[in-house]
C-alpha cells in the first residue's frame, strides 16, 4: 500500500538533489573546518560557500548567519543569549511573547522565569492572530526582548511581523522571530524586515534533520549558548556539520528558486481539501481553525465535528495517510493543543482538530483520496 504523507509541517522528505550534494561531499571530504592544514582548509571552503549561498537567498550578510542544530537550538540561543547579554548590561528583566508559540519558545521562557525573568504571554484572537496593541500595552521600561513566530506551526496563522518589528525598533527592544515554518513558504527579505534575530530549520524545507540557523543582524549581539571552541565567530562552539550545512544550503536554494510555484501548489491543495471536506461532509461538520487569509499556504487545520482527533488519526494511519494533531513535538501525546486552547475554541472543536500539511510529492489525487477516506471513517463511526 502506498503511503500518503500529509505532515510536512512536522518534517519533510529530503529532496534528491540535497541528498546528492551531501553524499558527494561525504565521499570526497571529511576535514575539520578548524584545522589549518589542506584538508581542514578544504572543509572551511565548503562551509563558507554554504554560508554565502544561504545568505544570498535570505538577503543578508554571510556573517549574520550562525549555524545550529536546528530550530530549537536557534530559538534557545536567541532567547537565552539575548537575556544573558542584555540583563547583565542593562538590568532589564522582561520578555514579551505570545501564548501560541512553539514549545521551543514557551519552555525556554518558562526556564527563564525560573531564573528570575518576567514574561508576558500576550493572547491571540479566535483565528490565532496577535494584536499589535496588546504587545504595545505589554511593553515596560525593563522589556529587553519580544519573540513572536512568523507563522504558526499548528494552524498556519501568519502574524503582523513588520508592524511588531517597527514597534520594537521604535522602543529600542530586540525582536526575535521564529521563522521555522515560514522559510520556503513565504516570500520575505530579512534585510528589509525590522527583525534582529530569526530562527530557521533545514528539515522543514526538504533538507536534512539536525541542521538550522540563527540570523543575527550585525547590530545584534547575544551571549553564546554553547562554549568550547571558536567556531561560528565564537558564537556557537562545536565542530560544524558541513555535509548537513551543505544540504541545508541546497534546500534553501531549491525552496527559494521555486517559491512562487510551491506557494501556488500548496495553496491549491489546501483550498481544494477544505472545499472537498465541506462538500463531502457538510459545511456544518467542518470548521477551519486559523486565519482564513493571513495564513501559511501549506497548513490546513480543521475540526471534523463528531470525530475525536486521536480516533481519526489512527484510522487515517491504518488507511495509509499521515496527518497530525498539532506540533510534532507533542503530537505523540493526548494533550489538547495549547494553540487551539489559546484561541478559546469550543470543546467540540478542540477535541476533533486535525492538521494536514502539504509539500513535496503531494497531488490533488492524494487530497481526493484522503477526503474519501475521511468520509468513510466518519460514516463508520456514526454507525
VEXDREN-2710 file (C-alpha; in Angstrom, 1 decimal):
% VEXDREN-2710
k/r/px/py/pz
1/UNK/0.0/0.0/0.0
2/UNK/1.3/3.4/-0.9
3/UNK/1.5/5.9/1.8
4/UNK/0.2/9.5/1.6
5/UNK/2.3/11.9/3.7
6/UNK/0.3/15.0/4.8
7/UNK/2.5/16.0/7.7
8/UNK/5.1/18.3/6.1
9/UNK/4.8/20.8/8.9
10/UNK/6.4/18.2/11.2
11/UNK/9.3/17.2/8.8
12/UNK/9.8/16.9/5.1
13/UNK/11.3/14.2/2.9
14/UNK/14.8/15.2/1.7
15/UNK/15.0/16.4/-1.9
16/UNK/17.0/14.1/-4.1
17/UNK/19.3/17.0/-5.1
18/UNK/20.0/17.6/-1.4
19/UNK/20.9/14.0/-0.8
20/UNK/23.2/14.1/-3.9
21/UNK/25.1/17.2/-2.7
22/UNK/25.5/15.8/0.8
23/UNK/26.7/12.4/-0.3
24/UNK/29.1/13.9/-2.8
25/UNK/30.8/15.9/-0.1
26/UNK/30.9/12.9/2.3
27/UNK/32.5/10.7/-0.3
28/UNK/35.3/13.2/-1.1
29/UNK/35.8/15.3/2.1
30/UNK/36.0/14.7/5.8
31/UNK/38.1/17.6/7.3
32/UNK/37.5/19.7/10.4
33/UNK/37.0/23.3/9.3
34/UNK/39.0/24.5/12.2
35/UNK/42.2/22.6/11.1
36/UNK/44.9/24.7/9.4
37/UNK/46.1/22.0/7.0
38/UNK/44.8/21.5/3.5
39/UNK/42.1/19.0/4.5
40/UNK/40.8/21.4/7.0
41/UNK/41.0/24.4/4.6
42/UNK/39.0/22.4/2.1
43/UNK/36.3/21.8/4.7
44/UNK/36.4/25.5/5.6
45/UNK/35.9/26.5/1.9
46/UNK/32.7/24.4/1.7
47/UNK/31.4/25.8/5.0
48/UNK/32.0/29.4/3.8
49/UNK/30.4/28.6/0.4
50/UNK/27.3/27.2/2.1
51/UNK/27.0/30.3/4.3
52/UNK/27.4/32.6/1.3
53/UNK/24.7/30.6/-0.6
54/UNK/22.2/30.8/2.2
55/UNK/22.9/34.5/3.0
56/UNK/22.3/35.3/-0.7
57/UNK/18.8/33.8/-0.6
58/UNK/17.9/35.4/2.7
59/UNK/19.3/38.7/1.6
60/UNK/21.7/39.2/4.4
61/UNK/25.4/39.2/5.0
62/UNK/27.2/35.8/5.5
63/UNK/28.5/36.8/8.9
64/UNK/24.9/37.3/10.0
65/UNK/24.3/33.6/9.7
66/UNK/25.1/31.3/12.7
67/UNK/24.7/27.6/12.0
68/UNK/22.9/25.5/14.7
69/UNK/21.5/22.0/15.2
70/UNK/18.0/23.2/14.2
71/UNK/15.1/25.5/15.1
72/UNK/15.0/24.6/18.8
73/UNK/18.6/25.5/19.3
74/UNK/18.2/28.7/17.3
75/UNK/15.3/29.7/19.5
76/UNK/17.1/28.8/22.7
77/UNK/20.2/30.7/21.5
78/UNK/18.2/33.8/20.7
79/UNK/16.3/33.9/24.0
80/UNK/19.0/32.8/26.4
81/UNK/21.7/34.7/24.5
82/UNK/19.7/38.0/24.4
83/UNK/18.7/37.7/28.0
84/UNK/22.2/36.9/29.2
85/UNK/23.8/39.7/27.2
86/UNK/21.2/42.4/27.9
87/UNK/20.3/41.7/31.5
88/UNK/23.9/41.8/32.6
89/UNK/24.5/45.1/31.0
90/UNK/21.2/47.0/31.5
91/UNK/19.4/45.2/34.3
92/UNK/16.3/44.7/32.2
93/UNK/14.4/41.5/33.0
94/UNK/11.2/41.3/30.9
95/UNK/10.3/39.4/27.8
96/UNK/7.1/39.5/25.7
97/UNK/5.9/36.5/23.7
98/UNK/2.6/35.0/22.6
99/UNK/0.5/32.2/24.0
100/UNK/0.7/30.2/20.8
101/UNK/4.5/30.0/20.3
102/UNK/6.3/26.7/19.6
103/UNK/7.4/24.9/22.8
104/UNK/11.0/25.7/21.9
105/UNK/10.0/29.3/22.9
106/UNK/7.4/28.6/25.6
107/UNK/9.6/26.1/27.5
108/UNK/12.6/28.4/27.2
109/UNK/10.5/31.2/28.6
110/UNK/9.4/29.0/31.5
111/UNK/13.0/28.2/32.3
112/UNK/13.9/31.9/32.1
113/UNK/11.1/32.7/34.6
114/UNK/12.7/30.1/37.0
115/UNK/15.9/32.1/36.5
116/UNK/14.2/35.3/37.6
117/UNK/13.0/36.8/34.3
118/UNK/9.5/38.1/33.9
119/UNK/7.5/37.0/30.8
120/UNK/4.2/38.4/29.4
121/UNK/2.3/36.0/27.2
122/UNK/0.0/38.1/25.0
123/UNK/-3.3/36.5/23.9
124/UNK/-4.5/35.8/20.4
125/UNK/-7.9/36.1/18.8
126/UNK/-10.1/33.3/17.6
127/UNK/-8.0/33.0/14.4
128/UNK/-4.7/32.7/16.3
129/UNK/-3.5/36.2/15.4
130/UNK/-1.8/38.6/17.8
131/UNK/-3.0/42.2/18.2
132/UNK/-0.1/44.6/18.0
133/UNK/-1.9/46.8/20.5
134/UNK/-1.6/44.0/23.1
135/UNK/2.1/43.9/22.5
136/UNK/2.4/47.6/22.8
137/UNK/0.4/47.6/26.1
138/UNK/2.7/44.9/27.5
139/UNK/5.9/46.8/26.9
140/UNK/7.6/48.1/30.1
141/UNK/10.8/50.1/30.7
142/UNK/12.5/46.8/31.6
143/UNK/11.4/44.9/28.4
144/UNK/14.5/43.6/26.6
145/UNK/13.1/41.2/24.0
146/UNK/9.9/40.5/22.0
147/UNK/9.7/37.0/20.4
148/UNK/6.8/36.3/18.1
149/UNK/6.6/33.5/15.4
150/UNK/6.2/34.3/11.8
151/UNK/3.6/31.7/11.0
152/UNK/2.1/29.2/13.5
153/UNK/3.0/25.5/13.0
154/UNK/-0.4/24.2/14.1
155/UNK/-3.0/26.4/12.5
156/UNK/-0.8/28.3/10.0
157/UNK/-1.8/31.8/11.0
158/UNK/0.7/34.5/10.0
159/UNK/1.5/37.2/12.4
160/UNK/1.9/41.0/11.7
161/UNK/5.7/40.7/11.9
162/UNK/6.5/44.0/10.2
163/UNK/4.2/46.0/12.5
164/UNK/5.6/44.3/15.6
165/UNK/9.2/44.9/14.5
166/UNK/8.5/48.5/13.7
167/UNK/7.1/48.9/17.3
168/UNK/10.1/47.1/18.8
169/UNK/12.6/49.3/16.9
170/UNK/10.8/52.5/18.0
171/UNK/11.1/51.3/21.6
172/UNK/14.7/50.1/21.4
173/UNK/13.7/46.5/22.1
174/UNK/15.2/43.4/20.4
175/UNK/12.9/41.5/18.2
176/UNK/13.2/37.7/17.6
177/UNK/11.1/35.8/15.0
178/UNK/10.7/32.0/14.9
179/UNK/10.5/31.6/11.1
180/UNK/10.9/27.8/11.0
181/UNK/7.6/27.3/9.3
182/UNK/7.8/30.4/7.1
183/UNK/11.1/29.6/5.3
184/UNK/10.2/28.1/2.0
185/UNK/6.5/29.0/2.4
186/UNK/6.6/32.8/2.5
187/UNK/8.4/35.5/0.5
188/UNK/10.5/37.7/2.8
189/UNK/13.7/39.6/2.8
190/UNK/15.4/39.7/6.2
191/UNK/17.5/42.8/5.3
192/UNK/14.3/44.9/5.0
193/UNK/12.4/43.4/7.9
194/UNK/12.7/45.1/11.3
195/UNK/14.0/41.9/12.8
196/UNK/17.1/41.4/15.0
197/UNK/17.1/37.6/15.3
198/UNK/15.4/35.0/13.2
199/UNK/15.3/31.2/13.5
200/UNK/15.4/28.6/10.7
201/UNK/15.4/24.8/10.3
202/UNK/16.6/22.7/7.4
203/UNK/14.3/19.7/7.8
204/UNK/11.2/21.8/7.2
205/UNK/12.3/22.6/3.6
206/UNK/13.3/19.2/2.3
207/UNK/16.8/19.4/3.8
208/UNK/18.5/17.2/6.4
209/UNK/17.4/17.0/10.0
210/UNK/19.7/18.3/12.7
211/UNK/20.8/21.5/11.0
212/UNK/19.4/25.0/11.3
213/UNK/20.5/28.6/11.5
214/UNK/20.0/31.8/13.5
215/UNK/20.1/35.1/11.6
216/UNK/21.7/37.8/13.8
217/UNK/21.6/41.3/12.4
218/UNK/25.1/42.9/12.5
219/UNK/23.9/45.4/15.2
220/UNK/22.8/42.5/17.4
221/UNK/25.0/40.7/20.0
222/UNK/24.0/37.7/22.1
223/UNK/26.0/35.6/24.6
224/UNK/26.7/32.1/23.3
225/UNK/24.6/29.2/24.4
226/UNK/27.5/26.6/23.9
227/UNK/31.1/27.0/25.0
228/UNK/34.2/25.3/23.7
229/UNK/36.0/26.3/20.5
230/UNK/35.9/29.4/18.5
231/UNK/33.5/28.2/15.7
232/UNK/30.9/30.5/14.2
233/UNK/32.9/33.6/15.3
234/UNK/32.8/32.3/18.9
235/UNK/29.0/32.5/18.8
236/UNK/28.3/28.7/18.7
237/UNK/31.0/26.3/19.6
238/UNK/31.2/22.8/18.2
239/UNK/32.6/21.2/15.0
240/UNK/30.4/22.1/12.2
241/UNK/28.2/19.5/10.4
242/UNK/29.4/20.6/7.0
243/UNK/27.6/17.9/5.0
244/UNK/24.4/18.8/6.7
245/UNK/25.0/22.5/6.2
246/UNK/25.7/22.0/2.5
247/UNK/22.4/20.1/2.3
248/UNK/20.7/22.9/4.1
249/UNK/22.2/25.4/1.6
250/UNK/20.9/23.3/-1.3
251/UNK/17.5/23.0/0.2
252/UNK/17.3/26.8/0.7
253/UNK/18.2/27.3/-3.0
254/UNK/15.6/24.9/-4.2
255/UNK/13.0/26.3/-1.9
256/UNK/13.6/29.9/-3.0
257/UNK/14.0/29.1/-6.7
258/UNK/10.6/27.5/-6.9
259/UNK/8.9/29.5/-4.1
260/UNK/6.1/31.0/-6.3
261/UNK/5.3/27.6/-7.7
262/UNK/5.3/26.0/-4.2
263/UNK/3.0/28.6/-2.8
264/UNK/0.6/28.2/-5.7
265/UNK/0.7/24.4/-5.4
266/UNK/0.3/24.1/-1.7
267/UNK/-2.4/26.8/-1.6
268/UNK/-4.3/24.9/-4.2
269/UNK/-4.0/21.6/-2.3
270/UNK/-5.1/23.4/0.9
271/UNK/-8.1/25.1/-0.6
272/UNK/-9.2/22.1/-2.6
273/UNK/-9.1/19.8/0.5
274/UNK/-11.1/22.3/2.6
275/UNK/-13.7/22.6/-0.2
276/UNK/-14.0/18.9/-0.7
277/UNK/-14.3/18.3/3.0
278/UNK/-17.2/20.8/3.2
279/UNK/-18.9/19.3/0.1
280/UNK/-18.5/15.7/1.2
281/UNK/-19.2/16.1/4.9
282/UNK/-21.4/19.2/5.0
283/UNK/-20.3/22.7/5.9
284/UNK/-21.7/22.3/9.4
285/UNK/-19.4/19.5/10.2
286/UNK/-16.1/21.1/9.1
287/UNK/-14.6/24.0/11.0
288/UNK/-11.5/25.9/9.8
289/UNK/-9.0/26.6/12.6
290/UNK/-6.8/29.6/11.9
291/UNK/-7.0/32.8/9.9
292/UNK/-8.8/32.4/6.6
293/UNK/-6.5/34.6/4.6
294/UNK/-3.4/35.5/6.7
295/UNK/-2.0/32.0/6.7
296/UNK/0.8/29.8/5.6
297/UNK/-0.1/28.2/2.3
298/UNK/0.8/24.6/3.3
299/UNK/-1.1/24.2/6.6
300/UNK/-4.7/23.3/6.9
301/UNK/-6.1/22.7/10.4
302/UNK/-9.7/21.6/10.5
303/UNK/-12.1/20.2/13.1
304/UNK/-14.1/17.3/11.8
305/UNK/-17.0/17.6/14.3
306/UNK/-18.1/14.3/15.9
307/UNK/-14.8/12.6/15.2
308/UNK/-12.3/12.6/18.1
309/UNK/-8.8/13.6/16.9
310/UNK/-6.9/10.5/18.0
311/UNK/-9.5/8.2/16.6
312/UNK/-9.4/10.0/13.2
313/UNK/-5.6/10.0/13.1
314/UNK/-5.4/6.3/14.0
315/UNK/-8.0/5.4/11.3
316/UNK/-6.2/7.6/8.7
317/UNK/-2.9/5.9/9.5
318/UNK/-4.5/2.5/9.0
319/UNK/-5.6/3.7/5.6
320/UNK/-2.0/4.8/4.8
321/UNK/-2.4/8.5/5.4
322/UNK/-0.2/10.5/7.7
323/UNK/-1.7/13.6/9.4
324/UNK/-1.2/15.2/12.8
325/UNK/-3.0/16.7/15.8
326/UNK/-0.6/19.6/16.1
327/UNK/3.1/20.2/16.8
328/UNK/5.3/17.2/16.1
329/UNK/7.0/17.7/19.5
330/UNK/3.7/17.0/21.3
331/UNK/1.6/15.0/18.8
332/UNK/2.7/11.8/20.4
333/UNK/0.7/12.8/23.5
334/UNK/-3.0/13.1/24.1
335/UNK/-2.8/16.7/25.4
336/UNK/-5.1/19.2/23.8
337/UNK/-3.2/21.7/21.7
338/UNK/-2.1/24.8/23.6
339/UNK/-2.6/26.8/20.4
340/UNK/-6.2/25.9/20.0
341/UNK/-6.8/26.5/23.7
342/UNK/-5.4/29.9/23.4
343/UNK/-7.8/30.6/20.6
344/UNK/-10.7/29.9/23.0
345/UNK/-12.4/27.4/20.7
346/UNK/-15.2/25.2/21.9
347/UNK/-14.6/21.8/23.4
348/UNK/-16.2/20.1/20.4
349/UNK/-13.8/21.9/18.0
350/UNK/-10.8/21.3/20.3
351/UNK/-11.4/17.6/20.5
352/UNK/-11.8/17.0/16.8
353/UNK/-9.0/19.1/15.3
354/UNK/-6.6/17.6/12.7
355/UNK/-3.7/19.2/10.9
356/UNK/-2.9/18.4/7.3
357/UNK/0.2/20.0/5.8
358/UNK/1.4/19.7/2.2
359/UNK/4.7/19.6/0.4
360/UNK/7.0/17.8/-2.0
361/UNK/5.2/14.9/-3.7
362/UNK/1.6/15.7/-2.8
363/UNK/-1.0/15.8/-5.5
364/UNK/-4.7/16.6/-5.9
365/UNK/-5.3/12.8/-6.1
366/UNK/-3.8/12.5/-2.6
367/UNK/-6.2/15.1/-1.4
368/UNK/-9.2/13.5/-3.1
369/UNK/-8.3/10.0/-1.7
370/UNK/-7.9/11.4/1.8
371/UNK/-11.2/13.2/1.8
372/UNK/-12.9/10.0/0.6
373/UNK/-11.3/8.0/3.4
374/UNK/-12.3/10.6/5.9
375/UNK/-15.9/10.4/4.7
376/UNK/-15.8/6.6/5.0
377/UNK/-14.3/6.8/8.5
378/UNK/-16.9/9.2/9.7
379/UNK/-19.7/7.1/8.3
380/UNK/-18.3/4.0/10.0
381/UNK/-18.0/5.9/13.3
382/UNK/-21.6/7.1/13.1
383/UNK/-22.9/3.6/12.6
END
